Amino acid sequence: MCFRRARPLEKMLESGLLIADPPRAEWERGGRVRYSVNGELVSLLYLQLGQALRIL
């Protein structure tokens, strides 16, 4: 991606926190992409954070 602001989005896609529809391999220039949160992964990471901080 060429825009500076898109870097955090790119990182979240690479890490699996966000899911793109259509998948990145099918993106077309000028096309629309819908993003959704990978709830399972976010919950797992949140749980691990709580355990690391000894909150949970």
Chimera marker file (.cmm) of the C-alpha trace (Angstrom):
<marker_set name="trace">
<marker id="1" x="0.000" y="0.000" z="0.000" r="1" g="1" b="0" radius="0.5"/>
<marker id="2" x="1.298" y="3.415" z="-0.807" r="1" g="1" b="0" radius="0.5"/>
<marker id="3" x="-0.509" y="5.528" z="1.809" r="1" g="1" b="0" radius="0.5"/>
<marker id="4" x="1.183" y="6.137" z="5.168" r="1" g="1" b="0" radius="0.5"/>
<marker id="5" x="-2.110" y="5.989" z="7.061" r="1" g="1" b="0" radius="0.5"/>
<marker id="6" x="-2.781" y="2.479" z="5.761" r="1" g="1" b="0" radius="0.5"/>
<marker id="7" x="0.165" y="0.935" z="7.604" r="1" g="1" b="0" radius="0.5"/>
<marker id="8" x="-1.763" y="0.126" z="10.817" r="1" g="1" b="0" radius="0.5"/>
<marker id="9" x="-4.509" y="-1.452" z="8.700" r="1" g="1" b="0" radius="0.5"/>
<marker id="10" x="-1.902" y="-3.470" z="6.827" r="1" g="1" b="0" radius="0.5"/>
<marker id="11" x="-0.365" y="-4.672" z="10.112" r="1" g="1" b="0" radius="0.5"/>
<marker id="12" x="-3.772" y="-5.748" z="11.474" r="1" g="1" b="0" radius="0.5"/>
<marker id="13" x="-4.486" y="-7.681" z="8.270" r="1" g="1" b="0" radius="0.5"/>
<marker id="14" x="-1.086" y="-9.386" z="8.382" r="1" g="1" b="0" radius="0.5"/>
<marker id="15" x="-1.552" y="-10.373" z="12.023" r="1" g="1" b="0" radius="0.5"/>
<marker id="16" x="-5.028" y="-11.773" z="11.412" r="1" g="1" b="0" radius="0.5"/>
<marker id="17" x="-6.856" y="-9.281" z="13.662" r="1" g="1" b="0" radius="0.5"/>
<marker id="18" x="-8.884" y="-8.088" z="10.676" r="1" g="1" b="0" radius="0.5"/>
<marker id="19" x="-10.485" y="-10.145" z="7.932" r="1" g="1" b="0" radius="0.5"/>
<marker id="20" x="-10.889" y="-8.600" z="4.479" r="1" g="1" b="0" radius="0.5"/>
<marker id="21" x="-13.826" y="-9.413" z="2.222" r="1" g="1" b="0" radius="0.5"/>
<marker id="22" x="-12.942" y="-10.017" z="-0.569" r="1" g="1" b="0" radius="0.5"/>
<marker id="23" x="-9.596" y="-11.580" z="0.389" r="1" g="1" b="0" radius="0.5"/>
<marker id="24" x="-6.501" y="-9.551" z="-0.447" r="1" g="1" b="0" radius="0.5"/>
<marker id="25" x="-5.622" y="-11.795" z="-3.383" r="1" g="1" b="0" radius="0.5"/>
<marker id="26" x="-8.883" y="-10.738" z="-5.070" r="1" g="1" b="0" radius="0.5"/>
<marker id="27" x="-8.618" y="-6.976" z="-4.541" r="1" g="1" b="0" radius="0.5"/>
<marker id="28" x="-9.122" y="-4.814" z="-7.601" r="1" g="1" b="0" radius="0.5"/>
<marker id="29" x="-8.061" y="-1.214" z="-8.026" r="1" g="1" b="0" radius="0.5"/>
<marker id="30" x="-10.974" y="1.033" z="-7.122" r="1" g="1" b="0" radius="0.5"/>
<marker id="31" x="-12.901" y="-1.866" z="-5.605" r="1" g="1" b="0" radius="0.5"/>
<marker id="32" x="-14.478" y="-1.853" z="-2.164" r="1" g="1" b="0" radius="0.5"/>
<marker id="33" x="-13.227" y="-3.962" z="0.685" r="1" g="1" b="0" radius="0.5"/>
<marker id="34" x="-15.235" y="-4.803" z="3.795" r="1" g="1" b="0" radius="0.5"/>
<marker id="35" x="-13.317" y="-5.466" z="6.993" r="1" g="1" b="0" radius="0.5"/>
<marker id="36" x="-14.438" y="-7.423" z="10.026" r="1" g="1" b="0" radius="0.5"/>
<marker id="37" x="-12.748" y="-8.141" z="13.337" r="1" g="1" b="0" radius="0.5"/>
<marker id="38" x="-11.464" y="-11.632" z="14.034" r="1" g="1" b="0" radius="0.5"/>
<marker id="39" x="-13.303" y="-11.964" z="17.352" r="1" g="1" b="0" radius="0.5"/>
<marker id="40" x="-11.738" y="-15.303" z="18.292" r="1" g="1" b="0" radius="0.5"/>
<marker id="41" x="-8.210" y="-13.979" z="17.979" r="1" g="1" b="0" radius="0.5"/>
<marker id="42" x="-9.007" y="-10.713" z="19.767" r="1" g="1" b="0" radius="0.5"/>
<marker id="43" x="-10.588" y="-12.649" z="22.663" r="1" g="1" b="0" radius="0.5"/>
<marker id="44" x="-7.579" y="-14.959" z="22.891" r="1" g="1" b="0" radius="0.5"/>
<marker id="45" x="-5.115" y="-12.069" z="22.901" r="1" g="1" b="0" radius="0.5"/>
<marker id="46" x="-7.195" y="-10.193" z="25.484" r="1" g="1" b="0" radius="0.5"/>
<marker id="47" x="-7.233" y="-13.278" z="27.710" r="1" g="1" b="0" radius="0.5"/>
<marker id="48" x="-3.467" y="-13.670" z="27.375" r="1" g="1" b="0" radius="0.5"/>
<marker id="49" x="-2.977" y="-10.006" z="28.242" r="1" g="1" b="0" radius="0.5"/>
<marker id="50" x="-5.132" y="-10.380" z="31.342" r="1" g="1" b="0" radius="0.5"/>
<marker id="51" x="-3.191" y="-13.464" z="32.411" r="1" g="1" b="0" radius="0.5"/>
<marker id="52" x="0.138" y="-11.727" z="31.835" r="1" g="1" b="0" radius="0.5"/>
<marker id="53" x="-1.021" y="-8.791" z="33.979" r="1" g="1" b="0" radius="0.5"/>
<marker id="54" x="-2.474" y="-11.251" z="36.510" r="1" g="1" b="0" radius="0.5"/>
<marker id="55" x="-5.909" y="-9.653" z="36.206" r="1" g="1" b="0" radius="0.5"/>
<marker id="56" x="-7.752" y="-12.769" z="35.028" r="1" g="1" b="0" radius="0.5"/>
<link id1="1" id2="2" r="1" g="1" b="0" radius="0.2"/>
<link id1="2" id2="3" r="1" g="1" b="0" radius="0.2"/>
<link id1="3" id2="4" r="1" g="1" b="0" radius="0.2"/>
<link id1="4" id2="5" r="1" g="1" b="0" radius="0.2"/>
<link id1="5" id2="6" r="1" g="1" b="0" radius="0.2"/>
<link id1="6" id2="7" r="1" g="1" b="0" radius="0.2"/>
<link id1="7" id2="8" r="1" g="1" b="0" radius="0.2"/>
<link id1="8" id2="9" r="1" g="1" b="0" radius="0.2"/>
<link id1="9" id2="10" r="1" g="1" b="0" radius="0.2"/>
<link id1="10" id2="11" r="1" g="1" b="0" radius="0.2"/>
<link id1="11" id2="12" r="1" g="1" b="0" radius="0.2"/>
<link id1="12" id2="13" r="1" g="1" b="0" radius="0.2"/>
<link id1="13" id2="14" r="1" g="1" b="0" radius="0.2"/>
<link id1="14" id2="15" r="1" g="1" b="0" radius="0.2"/>
<link id1="15" id2="16" r="1" g="1" b="0" radius="0.2"/>
<link id1="16" id2="17" r="1" g="1" b="0" radius="0.2"/>
<link id1="17" id2="18" r="1" g="1" b="0" radius="0.2"/>
<link id1="18" id2="19" r="1" g="1" b="0" radius="0.2"/>
<link id1="19" id2="20" r="1" g="1" b="0" radius="0.2"/>
<link id1="20" id2="21" r="1" g="1" b="0" radius="0.2"/>
<link id1="21" id2="22" r="1" g="1" b="0" radius="0.2"/>
<link id1="22" id2="23" r="1" g="1" b="0" radius="0.2"/>
<link id1="23" id2="24" r="1" g="1" b="0" radius="0.2"/>
<link id1="24" id2="25" r="1" g="1" b="0" radius="0.2"/>
<link id1="25" id2="26" r="1" g="1" b="0" radius="0.2"/>
<link id1="26" id2="27" r="1" g="1" b="0" radius="0.2"/>
<link id1="27" id2="28" r="1" g="1" b="0" radius="0.2"/>
<link id1="28" id2="29" r="1" g="1" b="0" radius="0.2"/>
<link id1="29" id2="30" r="1" g="1" b="0" radius="0.2"/>
<link id1="30" id2="31" r="1" g="1" b="0" radius="0.2"/>
<link id1="31" id2="32" r="1" g="1" b="0" radius="0.2"/>
<link id1="32" id2="33" r="1" g="1" b="0" radius="0.2"/>
<link id1="33" id2="34" r="1" g="1" b="0" radius="0.2"/>
<link id1="34" id2="35" r="1" g="1" b="0" radius="0.2"/>
<link id1="35" id2="36" r="1" g="1" b="0" radius="0.2"/>
<link id1="36" id2="37" r="1" g="1" b="0" radius="0.2"/>
<link id1="37" id2="38" r="1" g="1" b="0" radius="0.2"/>
<link id1="38" id2="39" r="1" g="1" b="0" radius="0.2"/>
<link id1="39" id2="40" r="1" g="1" b="0" radius="0.2"/>
<link id1="40" id2="41" r="1" g="1" b="0" radius="0.2"/>
<link id1="41" id2="42" r="1" g="1" b="0" radius="0.2"/>
<link id1="42" id2="43" r="1" g="1" b="0" radius="0.2"/>
<link id1="43" id2="44" r="1" g="1" b="0" radius="0.2"/>
<link id1="44" id2="45" r="1" g="1" b="0" radius="0.2"/>
<link id1="45" id2="46" r="1" g="1" b="0" radius="0.2"/>
<link id1="46" id2="47" r="1" g="1" b="0" radius="0.2"/>
<link id1="47" id2="48" r="1" g="1" b="0" radius="0.2"/>
<link id1="48" id2="49" r="1" g="1" b="0" radius="0.2"/>
<link id1="49" id2="50" r="1" g="1" b="0" radius="0.2"/>
<link id1="50" id2="51" r="1" g="1" b="0" radius="0.2"/>
<link id1="51" id2="52" r="1" g="1" b="0" radius="0.2"/>
<link id1="52" id2="53" r="1" g="1" b="0" radius="0.2"/>
<link id1="53" id2="54" r="1" g="1" b="0" radius="0.2"/>
<link id1="54" id2="55" r="1" g="1" b="0" radius="0.2"/>
<link id1="55" id2="56" r="1" g="1" b="0" radius="0.2"/>
</marker_set>
